Amino acid sequence: MALNKVEICGVNTSKLPVLTNEEKDILFERIKKGDTEARELYIKGNLRLVLSIIKRFSASNENVDDLFQIGCIGLMKAIDNFDTTLNVKFSTYAVPMIIGEIRRYLRDNNSIRVSRSLRDTAYKAIYAKENYVKKNLKEPTINEIAEEIGMEKEDIVYALDAIQSPVSLYEPVYTEGGDTLYVMDQISDKKNREENWIEDLSLKEAMKRLDDREKHIIEMRFYEGKTQMEVAQEIGISQAQVSRLEKHALKNMKNYLRP
């Protein structure tokens, strides 16, 4: 996708206007009164936002002009539905609207694979949210999540939206040292904490065959329902090492229980 084009859909992107906050407020007051000229000016003043978003779809083979047009539709929907009484910037509201429009288009015309960097950002945000809830017993705002992981709000919204499509539990998240970590390794097993298959098989004797660290990992993963990331942080090793030790321990236990 040629994103270095100066002219897209007949628009000279090098000469796009930049609106001040005061200009945006004045234009929105006019838009609410039905001023179509103000609406056109507001659209032109936010086309740079559309450009920044379609650059994130560089892995797509779609024509940049098509994506720009679709992004503009999302921008117009955002303008028409934005509530100025909300205590948020227009860009914060508009980004997911534009992304959603583009993703719907791509889904209908060959879906794209979510990049690893996007998944990493999304998982960081989800993990930060879980930690915040544990500490404060309430949901964090997007601003609090952004501050916690040191990223822009718009980037977090984009990443979280990008992973909303259903994925397999066995989809690789990343590989480290030859060990592949899967989506299922990121998920706490809360439903089966009391009814896990390990308890059903009465593995006391099998557990005795493990060394202390492996035993501790199995207890935290399958009895306490912790994620591999949580286990790694608690015992001070990498998530890849936790994955490797867990697999080795389960293999030994299964071999012991095999008739």
Secondary structure, DSSP 4 states (H G I P E B T S, - for coil): --TT-SEETTEEGGG-----HHHHHHHHHHHHTT-HHHHHHHHHTTHHHHHHHHGGGTT--S-HHHHHHHHHHHHHHHHHH--TTSSS-HHHHHHHHHHHHHHHHHHHT---PPPHHHHHHHHHHHHHHHHHHHHHSSPPPHHHHHHHHT--HHHHHHHHHHT-S---TT-EEEEETTEEEEGGGGS---TTTTT-HHHHTT-HHHHTTS-HHHHHHHIIIIIS---HHHHHHHHTS-HHHHHHHHHHHHHHHHHHH--
